[in-house]
């Protein structure tokens, strides 16, 4: 709802708090816990301690050195698992295309490459 003051020099807009949340700065949004749902392709998952950590970073380096170096690559540790995930796709279909492209380039990882939903704080 919009209201004009009598002197027409001030406009007052009444809106929901949800609109306020959408126009906050990224730092304020993070404090509010605003999240976005995306999909990634998980290409590695290991729980053998240091060996899995080393392998996760080897895979990351291998992908970065390839022609797919434009991808976002994440090494994630969630006790006790080391994971490597790639991409931030808006849809599952987009993630499936990325998975196919990744498997074409790295066929040895085809058994380990699958799509995972991820919640990102915006």
Buried (B, 14 or more C-beta within 10 A) or exposed (E): EEEEEEEEEEEEEEEEEEEEEEEEEEEEBEEEEBEEEBBBBBBBBBEEEEEBBEBBEEBBEBBEEEEBEEBEBBBBEEEEBBBBBBBBBEEEEBBBBBBEBBBEEBEEBBEBBEBEEBEEEE
